[in-house]
Amino acid sequence: MRLRRSKLTGLLTILFLVSLVAPELAVIGQRVAANKTAAAPKCSGAWTGTVTYTRSQSQTDNKKIDRVSGRGYDTRNWEMKYEYNARVAVVESPERNGTSRGIATITSKLSSDETVDAVESNSCDRGKTFKEMRGTSKSESKVSGSEQADANVNVGVNTDGTYTVSVGLPQIKGETTGKQSSTFSGQCTPKEGKSFSMPATQTTIDGNSLTSSGEHRIDPSDPNRISGSFVNNWQGVTETIQWSLQKCGAPLRITDLKFEDMKFPDWNAWREITEQVGTVDGNLVKVKAKVLNASGETKYADVRFKETYKGDKWDGAKPDAPLNDNVVSVRVEPGEEKEVEMIWDSSGYAWFDDGRPRLVQRIKAELEENSKKIDEMTKNLKVAPKPLILVHGLWSNAAAWSSWQNILTTSHSYDWKAFAVGEKAEKGIMNTGGSFLSTDPTNSIFENSQQVGKYIRYAQEDRNAWHVDVVSHSMGGLITRHYIHQFMPPNSQDGRPQIAHLVMLGTPNMGSPCADVMNTAFDALGKNVEAVRQLRQDVAEEFNRVNVNRKGVKFSVLAGDPIPTMCKSVVWNDGVVPLPSAIWKIKDNAKAKKLHTDLTDTESFSSFVKPRLAIGPKGNHNPEAPDSSQYGTAVKRHFASDIAPRIYGAREVTFEPGALPQIFAKEVKLQPKQTVEIAIPVEAASNFGITFMASNTVSASLFDQAGAIIGKNLSGSPESTQWFRSIFVDKPTTASTWKLRVENTSEREATVVLTTWATTLH
């Protein structure tokens, strides 16, 4: 007893002395650690990372059974669906003995829906007459649950390098709900249907387990990392297990990186982007990364999202660049897997800043702890260019753009989609006059612009694009301008307009003097060609007074100027539209030595259209700011000379009887290979001209009173392809009679409508 007491007293004395010197020992220990690199903790060999397990099952039973009476039948429709999902964070067990612990987040949904329709023919008057009596019963039941629970995860590695991954998931708590209803009709005594709901009842949901096939093999060059998946199908059940695990990895790591965009037109309806489909330039993208804490203590980290060029053929040496300036900080508890996200504007990411197509965007998430990068993950995201809406012009249809899909494909990829208005008539179709010189009824600009709106909406839904670009030819530019002012919806919640850029090719923004001349001729001949009337200068003037709101849409225009004169004017033009009319008040403009119908060719696309649409990330993607110099009301005409006296269509100006000036207008029908000479009255004037409309198979030559040739417009020439064809005599004339020889060079009948014009001597 004394010995024990003596030993106890000695032990207490030692502990007391140690307590006195412990602080000094701690300081000494810190000094030693400061001068000596601490040994890294030894890896226990435990696998850590993530495992996901899913199970889906569906069954149906639809059948029709005759009733015992033989006068009716029962129809039964039954459907069962089962969806089970578990995401397991695999962390090192607290014992640090090389084993792992699984922490699973489990959700389970089971639904069963049954509808029985009964029909029987019965009599309410003792067999005199029969009628159908019906009854319908419906029952629905659901079992659902969600819980976090421990799970068993095991990795078995064989000597030959193959391995298996297994997961075992426990029971979780759930609840059962249901409802039933019935309805009746046709009964002799009316029968009232009933419905009731079953209150939620607590239940348990069975667990699941699955082991991979054992056919996966460890990579000898990276033996501490395994990833893969295994699918098991049996009796209508599909089970899938996926894993991403590693040994001796950092306790804090990125386990997943994915992307979402919003399903048009529902703002905030986020959905995951599949790698094959990708997203569209200008869409907002939610970038999400999952961070796993495989340690036993709370961790704090930062996540940076970057674009990386690693692996790019041309720009692989470029340094990574942040997607934006934000850093997302995260706190992760032991064994917790937490998701972080950022909203990224994809505008411009279908292209490089030098205009080259960017076929794939590589996005990287970097994980930092104490300002030191400890993990990263990179995934590809395909960003397609905005859909391109193509709006045809006068006397045209969607076929005018038939080559443009190939042009877009070779300029970027097949993901750059062309949507020519009218190509799918059920989605929207314009009527701008049908065939050349047609007098059939046409849609107004108002009606056609609504069709453009329908087609834009179709393209947005088809491509899931929140913004589009538009290229319009000729009158199509006026139609699109009208849509923007009158019908285009307000900017989406990202502050940008539905149409990012409108590129016009040869649009008569101030009308065409040839439309003035030919409309007068058609009126004189008793014809109503509405498509021509809509291009008159006075009609365009009123159009510009009303349609002024661009709503942030960028405007650009390419104008053709290969011809120095046109109807009643000495002005550079493309054969249909004068240069000043196309340019109008649009600051971003360019000129090309191209005729009106050639402005939609490949060269115009490459030199003018593509540079305005292929804007990289560093370009200006903001809406166009209002500029008073590009807005306003009526615009004064810019043409050098005007017809005298001014002649308007009878719908606009009423003349006193006998006051309407006499004009020369004529329609000629030409049989195949026929040549006709037409007497042309000429008055004393400063100059003289003939404007006519005919197919490009018709040649025209003008001769003066002495038989000398004055001018020509021959079939097969570039000028013959234009709607308005003119022969201009820029010198004084005297009163006389000239001749116009017109020749049909084709095997088909041709029509020529012509008129003359002149400038009065001063």
C-alpha positions in Angstrom: 0.0 0.0 0.0 2.8 2.4 0.8 4.6 1.5 -2.4 1.5 2.3 -4.4 1.1 5.6 -2.6 4.8 6.4 -3.2 4.5 5.7 -6.9 1.3 7.8 -7.2 3.1 10.7 -5.4 6.0 10.5 -7.8 3.8 10.5 -10.9 1.9 13.6 -9.7 5.2 15.3 -9.1 6.4 14.6 -12.6 3.2 15.8 -14.1 3.5 19.0 -12.1 7.0 19.6 -13.3 6.0 18.9 -16.9 3.2 21.5 -16.6 5.7 24.1 -15.5 8.1 23.6 -18.5 5.5 22.8 -21.2 5.3 26.3 -22.5 9.0 26.5 -22.9 9.0 23.1 -24.6 6.4 24.3 -27.1 8.5 27.4 -28.0 11.5 25.2 -28.5 9.4 22.9 -30.7 8.2 25.8 -32.8 11.8 27.0 -33.3 12.9 23.6 -34.4 9.9 23.4 -36.8 10.9 26.8 -38.2 14.3 25.5 -39.2 13.2 22.2 -40.4 10.7 21.2 -43.1 7.8 19.3 -41.6 7.3 15.9 -43.0 4.2 15.5 -45.1 1.6 13.3 -43.6 1.8 9.8 -45.0 -0.9 8.8 -47.5 -3.1 6.1 -46.1 -4.0 4.7 -49.5 -7.7 5.5 -49.1 -9.7 6.2 -52.2 -11.6 9.5 -52.1 -13.7 11.4 -54.6 -17.3 10.9 -55.9 -19.5 8.0 -56.9 -23.0 8.5 -58.4 -25.7 5.8 -58.6 -28.9 6.1 -60.6 -31.7 3.6 -61.1 -34.7 4.2 -63.4 -37.6 1.9 -64.2 -40.9 2.3 -66.0 -43.8 0.0 -66.7 -47.1 0.4 -68.5 -50.2 -1.8 -68.8 -52.8 -0.7 -71.3 -55.6 -3.1 -72.2 -59.2 -3.3 -73.2 -61.4 -6.0 -71.5 -65.0 -6.9 -72.5 -67.5 -6.7 -69.7 -69.3 -9.9 -68.6 -72.6 -8.6 -69.9 -71.3 -8.4 -73.4 -72.6 -4.9 -73.8 -69.5 -2.9 -73.0 -65.9 -2.9 -72.1 -63.3 -1.6 -69.6 -60.2 0.3 -70.7 -57.3 0.3 -68.3 -54.2 2.5 -68.6 -51.6 2.1 -66.0 -48.1 3.6 -65.8 -45.4 3.3 -63.1 -42.2 5.4 -63.0 -39.3 5.0 -60.6 -36.3 7.4 -60.4 -33.6 6.9 -57.7 -30.5 9.0 -57.5 -27.6 9.0 -55.1 -24.5 11.2 -55.2 -21.8 9.8 -52.8 -19.0 11.9 -51.4 -16.2 9.4 -50.7 -13.9 10.5 -47.9 -11.2 8.9 -45.9 -12.4 7.1 -42.8 -11.6 8.8 -39.4 -9.3 5.9 -38.5 -7.0 6.7 -41.4 -6.4 3.1 -42.0 -6.7 3.1 -45.8 -10.5 2.6 -45.8 -13.1 5.0 -47.1 -16.4 6.3 -45.9 -19.3 7.3 -48.2 -21.7 10.2 -47.5 -24.7 9.9 -49.8 -27.3 12.4 -50.8 -30.2 10.3 -51.9 -33.5 11.2 -53.7 -36.2 8.7 -54.7 -39.5 9.1 -56.5 -42.0 6.4 -57.4 -45.3 7.2 -59.0 -48.2 5.0 -60.1 -51.1 6.3 -62.2 -54.1 4.3 -63.2 -57.2 5.3 -65.2 -60.1 2.9 -65.9 -62.8 3.9 -68.3 -66.0 1.7 -68.2 -68.6 1.8 -71.0 -71.8 -0.3 -71.0 -75.0 -0.2 -73.0 -78.0 -0.4 -70.7 -81.7 0.4 -70.8 -83.7 2.6 -68.4 -87.1 1.6 -69.9 -87.0 -2.2 -69.6 -85.3 -2.9 -72.9 -87.2 -0.5 -75.1 -84.2 1.7 -75.7 -80.5 1.4 -74.9 -77.9 4.1 -74.2 -74.2 4.2 -73.2 -73.5 4.6 -69.5 -70.0 5.6 -68.6 -67.8 5.7 -65.6 -64.2 6.7 -65.1 -62.0 6.2 -62.1 -58.5 7.6 -61.6 -56.0 6.8 -58.9 -52.6 8.3 -58.3 -50.0 7.3 -55.7 -46.5 8.6 -55.0 -43.7 7.5 -52.7 -40.9 10.0 -52.4 -38.0 10.8 -50.1 -34.7 12.7 -49.8 -32.1 12.1 -47.2 -28.3 12.2 -46.5 -27.0 9.0 -45.1 -23.8 6.9 -44.8 -23.1 4.6 -47.7 -20.7 1.7 -48.3 -18.1 2.2 -51.0 -15.5 -0.3 -51.9 -12.8 -0.5 -54.5 -11.3 -3.9 -55.2 -8.1 -4.0 -57.2 -6.9 -7.3 -58.7 -3.3 -8.3 -59.4 -3.8 -7.9 -63.2 -4.7 -4.3 -62.8 -8.5 -4.7 -63.2 -10.7 -3.4 -60.5 -14.3 -3.2 -59.3 -16.2 -0.3 -57.7 -19.3 -1.1 -55.6 -21.7 1.1 -53.7 -24.3 0.1 -51.1 -27.0 2.6 -50.2 -29.2 2.3 -47.0 -32.9 2.6 -46.4 -34.2 6.2 -46.1 -37.3 7.7 -44.8 -40.1 8.7 -47.2 -43.7 9.5 -47.4 -46.6 8.1 -49.4 -49.4 10.3 -50.9 -52.2 9.6 -53.2 -55.6 10.6 -54.5 -58.6 9.0 -56.2 -61.5 10.3 -58.3 -64.5 9.0 -60.2 -67.0 10.5 -62.7 -70.2 9.0 -64.2 -72.5 9.8 -67.0 -75.6 8.4 -68.7 -76.9 6.4 -65.7 -80.7 6.0 -65.2 -80.3 7.6 -61.8 -77.6 10.3 -61.9 -74.6 9.2 -60.0 -72.3 11.7 -58.4 -68.5 11.2 -58.8 -66.3 11.4 -55.8 -62.7 12.4 -55.1 -60.5 12.3 -52.1 -56.8 12.6 -51.2 -54.8 10.3 -49.0 -52.9 12.2 -46.3 -49.1 11.8 -46.3 -48.0 8.6 -44.6 -44.5 7.9 -43.3 -42.8 5.0 -44.9 -39.3 3.6 -45.7 -37.6 3.4 -49.1 -35.4 0.5 -49.8 -31.8 1.0 -50.5 -29.9 -0.1 -53.6 -26.5 -1.5 -54.5 -24.4 -2.2 -57.6 -20.9 -3.4 -58.4 -19.2 -2.6 -61.7 -18.3 -5.4 -64.1 -14.6 -5.7 -63.2 -13.5 -5.0 -66.8 -12.1 -1.6 -66.0 -8.3 -1.4 -65.7 -6.0 1.0 -63.8 -3.8 3.2 -65.9 -0.2 2.2 -65.0 1.0 5.8 -65.7 -1.5 7.1 -63.2 -2.3 4.3 -60.7 -3.7 6.6 -58.0 -6.6 7.8 -60.1 -9.6 5.9 -61.5 -12.7 7.1 -63.3 -15.4 5.3 -65.3 -19.0 4.1 -65.5 -20.9 0.9 -65.7 -24.5 0.4 -66.8 -26.7 -2.6 -65.9 -30.0 -3.3 -67.7 -32.4 -6.0 -66.5 -36.2 -6.5 -66.8 -36.9 -2.9 -67.7 -34.5 -1.5 -65.0 -31.5 0.6 -65.8 -28.8 1.0 -63.2 -25.8 3.2 -63.6 -22.7 3.7 -61.4 -20.1 6.4 -62.2 -17.0 7.2 -60.3 -14.1 9.6 -60.1 -11.7 8.5 -57.3 -8.1 9.0 -56.4 -5.5 8.0 -53.8 -3.3 10.4 -52.0 -5.1 13.4 -53.5 -5.6 16.7 -52.0 -8.2 16.7 -49.3 -10.0 19.6 -51.1 -10.7 19.1 -54.8 -13.0 19.8 -57.7 -15.2 16.8 -58.6 -17.4 18.2 -61.3 -17.7 21.1 -63.8 -20.8 21.6 -65.9 -22.7 24.3 -67.8 -26.4 25.5 -68.0 -28.3 28.0 -70.1 -31.9 29.1 -70.0 -34.5 27.5 -72.2 -35.9 30.1 -74.5 -38.3 31.9 -73.9 -38.5 31.2 -70.2 -36.2 33.4 -68.3 -34.4 31.6 -65.4 -35.5 28.2 -66.7 -31.9 26.9 -66.4 -31.1 23.5 -68.0 -27.9 21.6 -68.4 -26.0 22.0 -71.6 -25.0 18.8 -73.4 -21.6 18.7 -75.0 -22.9 17.7 -78.4 -25.5 20.6 -78.5 -23.6 23.4 -76.7 -25.1 26.9 -76.4 -25.5 30.0 -78.7 -23.4 33.1 -78.8 -25.0 35.8 -76.6 -26.7 33.4 -74.2 -26.0 33.7 -70.5 -24.3 30.6 -69.2 -24.3 29.3 -65.6 -20.9 27.7 -64.9 -21.0 25.3 -62.0 -18.2 23.5 -60.1 -18.5 21.0 -57.3 -15.9 21.2 -54.5 -15.4 18.1 -52.2 -13.8 18.2 -48.8 -12.4 14.7 -48.3 -10.7 15.7 -45.0 -12.0 15.6 -41.4 -11.9 19.4 -40.9 -13.7 22.5 -42.2 -12.0 24.0 -45.3 -12.1 27.4 -46.9 -11.3 27.9 -50.6 -11.6 30.1 -53.6 -12.8 29.0 -57.1 -11.7 30.9 -60.2 -13.3 30.3 -63.6 -11.0 30.9 -66.6 -10.9 30.4 -70.3 -7.9 28.3 -71.3 -6.3 27.8 -74.7 -4.3 24.7 -73.8 -4.5 22.3 -76.7 -5.6 24.9 -79.2 -3.9 24.5 -82.6 -3.2 28.2 -83.1 -3.4 29.8 -79.6 -2.1 27.0 -77.3 0.6 29.3 -76.0 -1.7 32.0 -74.9 -2.1 32.4 -71.1 -5.3 31.6 -69.4 -7.7 34.5 -68.9 -10.5 34.9 -66.3 -14.0 34.6 -67.6 -14.8 37.5 -65.3 -13.2 39.3 -62.4 -15.1 37.4 -59.7 -13.7 34.9 -57.3 -16.2 32.6 -55.7 -15.3 31.8 -52.0 -16.7 28.6 -50.4 -16.7 27.0 -47.0 -16.9 23.2 -47.1 -17.6 21.1 -44.0 -15.8 17.7 -43.5 -17.1 15.2 -46.1 -19.3 17.8 -47.7 -19.5 18.4 -51.5 -20.6 21.9 -52.3 -21.5 23.5 -55.6 -20.4 27.0 -56.6 -21.5 28.9 -59.7 -21.1 32.1 -61.7 -23.1 33.6 -64.6 -21.0 34.1 -67.7 -21.9 36.1 -70.8 -21.0 34.1 -73.9 -21.2 37.0 -76.3 -18.5 36.8 -78.9 -17.2 33.3 -77.9 -18.2 31.7 -81.2 -15.3 33.7 -82.7 -11.8 34.7 -82.0 -11.1 38.4 -81.9 -9.5 38.3 -85.4 -12.6 36.8 -86.9 -11.5 33.2 -87.0 -14.2 30.6 -86.0 -13.8 29.3 -82.4 -15.2 25.8 -82.7 -14.9 25.0 -79.0 -14.4 27.0 -75.8 -12.3 25.4 -73.1 -13.4 26.5 -69.6 -11.3 25.8 -66.5 -12.2 25.9 -62.8 -9.2 26.4 -60.5 -9.4 25.7 -56.8 -7.2 27.7 -54.4 -6.5 27.2 -50.7 -4.5 29.9 -48.9 -3.9 31.6 -52.3 -2.3 28.4 -53.6 -3.8 26.4 -56.5 -4.5 22.9 -55.3 -6.8 21.5 -58.1 -8.3 22.3 -61.4 -10.7 20.8 -64.0 -11.2 21.8 -67.6 -14.2 21.0 -69.9 -15.2 22.0 -73.4 -18.2 24.1 -74.3 -19.4 24.5 -77.8 -20.6 28.0 -78.6 -22.4 28.4 -81.9 -22.9 31.7 -83.7 -26.3 33.4 -83.4 -28.9 32.2 -85.9 -28.9 34.3 -89.1 -32.4 35.3 -90.3 -32.4 36.0 -94.0 -35.1 38.4 -95.3 -35.7 38.5 -99.1 -36.8 41.5 -101.1 -39.1 42.5 -103.9 -40.4 39.7 -106.3 -38.4 37.1 -104.4 -38.7 34.2 -101.9 -36.6 32.1 -99.6 -34.9 30.4 -102.5 -32.9 33.6 -103.1 -30.7 32.5 -100.1 -30.3 28.9 -101.1 -26.5 29.1 -101.1 -26.2 30.8 -97.8 -26.2 27.7 -95.5 -23.2 26.4 -97.3 -21.5 29.9 -97.0 -22.1 29.9 -93.2 -20.9 26.3 -92.8 -17.6 27.0 -94.6 -17.2 30.3 -92.7 -17.7 28.7 -89.2 -19.3 25.2 -89.0 -22.7 23.6 -89.5 -23.7 25.1 -86.1 -24.0 28.5 -87.8 -27.6 28.2 -89.0 -29.3 30.1 -91.7 -33.1 30.7 -91.4 -34.5 32.1 -94.7 -37.9 33.5 -94.1 -40.5 31.4 -95.9 -38.3 28.3 -96.3 -40.7 26.6 -93.9 -44.0 28.2 -94.8 -45.8 27.1 -91.7 -43.3 29.1 -89.6 -43.9 32.4 -91.5 -43.9 33.4 -95.2 -43.7 36.8 -96.9 -45.4 37.9 -100.1 -43.4 40.6 -101.8 -44.9 40.3 -105.2 -44.4 36.8 -106.3 -42.9 36.5 -109.7 -41.3 39.3 -111.7 -43.8 41.9 -113.0 -46.7 40.1 -111.2 -49.8 42.1 -110.6 -51.1 39.6 -108.1 -52.0 41.0 -104.6 -49.1 41.3 -102.3 -48.7 41.7 -98.5 -48.1 45.1 -97.2 -44.8 45.9 -95.3 -46.9 45.8 -92.1 -48.1 42.2 -92.9 -44.7 41.0 -94.1 -42.9 42.3 -91.0 -45.2 40.2 -88.8 -44.1 37.1 -90.7 -40.5 38.1 -90.1 -41.3 38.2 -86.4 -42.8 34.7 -86.5 -39.7 33.3 -88.3 -37.4 35.0 -85.8 -39.3 33.4 -82.9 -39.1 30.0 -84.7 -35.3 30.3 -85.1 -34.9 31.2 -81.4 -36.9 28.2 -80.3 -35.2 25.9 -82.7 -31.7 26.9 -81.6 -32.5 28.0 -78.1 -31.0 31.4 -78.9 -31.9 34.6 -76.9 -30.6 36.8 -79.7 -30.3 36.6 -83.5 -28.7 38.5 -86.4 -30.6 39.5 -89.6 -29.4 40.0 -93.2 -32.0 41.7 -95.5 -31.9 42.3 -99.2 -33.6 45.2 -100.9 -37.2 45.7 -99.6 -36.4 43.1 -96.9 -34.5 45.8 -95.1 -37.6 48.0 -94.9 -39.7 45.1 -93.7 -37.2 44.3 -91.0 -36.9 48.0 -90.0 -40.7 48.0 -89.7 -40.7 44.9 -87.5 -38.0 46.4 -85.2 -40.0 49.6 -84.7 -43.5 48.2 -84.5 -43.3 44.6 -83.2 -39.9 43.6 -81.8 -40.4 42.9 -78.1 -38.6 44.9 -75.4 -35.0 43.9 -74.6 -34.6 40.6 -72.7 -33.6 40.8 -69.1 -29.9 40.8 -70.1 -30.5 44.3 -71.5 -29.9 43.4 -75.2 -32.3 43.5 -78.1 -33.7 40.4 -79.8 -31.9 41.4 -83.0 -28.3 42.1 -82.3 -27.4 43.3 -85.8 -29.4 44.2 -89.0 -27.2 44.1 -92.1 -29.0 45.6 -95.2 -27.9 44.8 -98.7 -29.1 47.4 -101.3 -32.1 48.5 -99.2 -34.1 51.5 -100.7 -34.3 53.3 -97.4 -35.4 56.5 -99.3 -37.2 54.7 -102.1 -36.2 54.5 -105.8 -36.9 57.0 -108.6 -37.4 54.1 -110.9 -40.3 53.0 -108.8 -41.8 56.5 -109.2 -41.4 56.3 -113.0 -42.7 52.7 -113.4 -45.5 53.1 -110.9 -46.8 56.0 -113.1 -46.5 53.8 -116.2 -48.4 51.0 -114.5 -51.1 53.4 -113.4 -51.4 54.8 -117.0 -51.8 51.2 -118.2 -54.4 50.4 -115.6 -52.2 48.0 -113.7 -51.7 47.8 -109.9 -48.3 46.5 -109.0 -48.3 47.1 -105.3 -44.7 45.9 -104.8 -43.5 48.8 -107.0 -45.7 51.4 -105.3 -44.2 50.5 -102.0 -40.8 51.6 -103.3 -41.8 55.1 -104.4 -39.9 57.9 -102.9 -42.9 59.6 -101.3 -44.0 56.3 -99.8 -40.5 55.8 -98.4 -40.5 59.3 -97.0 -43.7 58.6 -95.0 -42.2 55.3 -93.9 -39.1 57.0 -92.5 -41.2 59.6 -90.7 -43.0 56.8 -88.8 -40.4 54.0 -88.3 -37.6 55.6 -86.4 -37.0 53.4 -83.3 -34.0 51.1 -83.6 -34.4 49.7 -80.1 -30.6 49.3 -79.7 -30.2 47.2 -82.9 -27.0 47.9 -84.8 -27.6 48.9 -88.4 -25.2 48.4 -91.3 -25.8 48.8 -95.1 -23.9 47.8 -98.2 -24.8 49.9 -101.3 -24.1 49.1 -104.9 -22.8 51.9 -107.2 -21.6 50.5 -110.5 -24.0 52.6 -112.7 -23.7 56.5 -113.0 -27.3 57.2 -114.1 -30.8 55.8 -113.6 -34.4 56.8 -114.0 -34.6 60.7 -114.2 -31.4 60.9 -112.2 -27.7 61.4 -112.6 -26.7 59.4 -109.5 -24.5 56.4 -108.8 -26.8 53.4 -108.3 -27.0 49.6 -108.4 -29.7 49.5 -111.1 -32.6 49.7 -108.6 -31.5 51.8 -105.6 -29.5 55.1 -105.7 -26.5 55.2 -103.5 -27.9 58.0 -101.2 -31.1 56.1 -100.8 -29.3 52.9 -99.5 -27.0 54.8 -97.2 -29.6 57.2 -95.9 -28.8 57.9 -92.2 -26.8 54.8 -91.5 -23.3 55.6 -90.3 -21.9 52.1 -90.8 -22.0 51.8 -94.6 -19.9 50.7 -97.5 -20.0 50.8 -101.3 -19.5 48.0 -103.8 -19.3 48.0 -107.6 -22.1 45.5 -107.7 -25.6 45.4 -109.2 -28.6 45.1 -107.0 -29.1 41.4 -107.4 -25.4 40.6 -106.9 -25.3 42.1 -103.4 -26.1 38.7 -101.9 -23.1 36.9 -103.4 -20.3 35.2 -101.5 -17.9 38.1 -101.9 -20.3 40.5 -100.3 -20.8 38.1 -97.4 -17.0 37.7 -96.9 -16.1 41.4 -97.3 -19.0 43.1 -95.6 -21.5 40.8 -93.8 -19.2 38.4 -91.9 -16.9 41.1 -90.4 -20.0 42.7 -88.8 -21.3 39.4 -87.4 -18.1 37.5 -86.5 -17.3 39.7 -83.4 -15.0 38.1 -80.8 -15.2 38.5 -77.0 -13.4 41.8 -76.9 -15.7 43.4 -79.5 -18.6 45.7 -78.8 -21.6 43.6 -78.0 -23.6 46.3 -76.3 -26.8 47.7 -77.9 -26.4 50.6 -80.2 -26.9 53.9 -78.3 -29.4 56.3 -79.7 -27.8 58.8 -82.1 -29.9 61.8 -83.2 -27.9 62.0 -86.4 -29.3 58.6 -87.4 -32.9 59.4 -86.5 -35.4 62.0 -87.5 -38.5 62.4 -89.6 -38.7 63.1 -93.3 -35.5 63.2 -95.3 -35.1 65.5 -98.4 -34.4 63.6 -101.6 -30.8 63.7 -102.8 -31.3 63.3 -106.6 -29.7 65.6 -109.1 -32.8 66.1 -111.2 -36.5 65.4 -111.0 -39.3 64.7 -113.4 -41.1 67.7 -114.6 -43.9 68.1 -114.0 -44.0 65.8 -110.9 -46.4 62.9 -111.5 -47.8 61.0 -108.6 -50.1 58.0 -108.7 -53.8 58.8 -108.9 -54.3 57.4 -105.4 -52.2 60.2 -103.9 -53.0 63.4 -106.0 -56.2 64.4 -107.7 -56.0 66.5 -110.8 -58.6 68.7 -112.4 -60.2 67.2 -115.5 -57.8 67.5 -118.4 -54.9 68.6 -116.2 -53.2 65.2 -115.9 -50.0 65.4 -118.0 -49.8 63.1 -120.9 -47.1 60.4 -120.5 -45.9 57.7 -122.8 -46.3 54.2 -121.4 -46.6 51.0 -123.3 -46.9 47.3 -122.7 -45.6 44.9 -125.5 -46.0 41.1 -125.7 -43.1 39.4 -127.5 -43.5 36.0 -129.0 -40.5 33.7 -128.9 -37.6 35.1 -131.0 -39.8 38.0 -132.0 -38.4 41.6 -132.7 -40.7 44.6 -132.5 -39.9 48.3 -133.2 -41.8 50.9 -131.1 -42.2 54.6 -132.1 -41.0 56.7 -129.2 -42.2 60.4 -129.0 -39.3 62.7 -127.9 -39.8 66.3 -126.8 -37.4 69.2 -126.5 -35.6 68.7 -123.2 -32.2 68.8 -121.4 -31.9 65.0 -121.5 -34.0 62.0 -122.2 -34.4 58.4 -121.0 -36.4 55.2 -121.4 -37.0 52.9 -118.4 -38.5 49.5 -119.0 -39.1 46.2 -117.2 -38.5 42.9 -118.9 -36.8 39.6 -118.4 -33.1 39.3 -119.0 -33.8 37.5 -122.3 -35.0 40.8 -123.9 -32.6 43.2 -125.7 -33.4 46.8 -126.3 -31.7 49.3 -128.7 -32.7 53.0 -129.1 -32.3 54.8 -132.4 -32.8 58.6 -133.1 -34.8 60.1 -136.0 -31.8 59.7 -138.3 -31.5 56.0 -137.5 -28.3 56.3 -135.5 -28.1 54.1 -132.5 -28.2 56.2 -129.2 -28.0 53.5 -126.6 -28.7 49.8 -125.8 -29.5 47.4 -122.9 -28.8 44.0 -124.2 -29.9 40.5 -123.0 -27.2 38.6 -121.1 -25.5 41.8 -119.9 -25.2 42.5 -116.2 -27.7 45.4 -116.5 -30.3 43.0 -118.0 -30.6 41.2 -114.7 -32.0 44.2 -112.8 -35.7 45.0 -112.3 -35.5 48.5 -113.7 -33.6 48.7 -117.0 -32.8 52.1 -118.5 -31.3 53.8 -121.5 -30.2 57.4 -120.7 -29.4 60.1 -123.2 -27.5 62.8 -121.4 -27.8 65.6 -124.0 -30.4 68.0 -125.2 -33.1 66.6 -127.5 -35.5 68.2 -130.0 -39.1 67.2 -130.7 -39.0 64.2 -132.9 -39.9 60.5 -133.1 -37.3 57.9 -132.2 -37.5 54.1 -132.4 -36.9 51.4 -129.7 -36.1 48.0 -131.1 -36.9 45.2 -128.6 -36.0 41.6 -129.2 -37.0 38.4 -127.4 -34.0 36.1 -127.6 -35.7 33.2 -125.7 -38.1 30.4 -126.7 -40.8 31.8 -124.3 -43.2 34.7 -124.5 -41.9 37.9 -122.9 -43.6 41.1 -121.7 -42.1 44.5 -121.8 -43.5 47.5 -119.9 -41.8 50.8 -120.8 -42.1 54.5 -120.2 -40.1 57.7 -121.0 -39.0 60.6 -119.0 -37.0 63.8 -119.5 -35.8 66.9 -117.7 -37.2 70.2 -119.0 -34.9 72.8 -120.7 -34.1 75.9 -118.6 
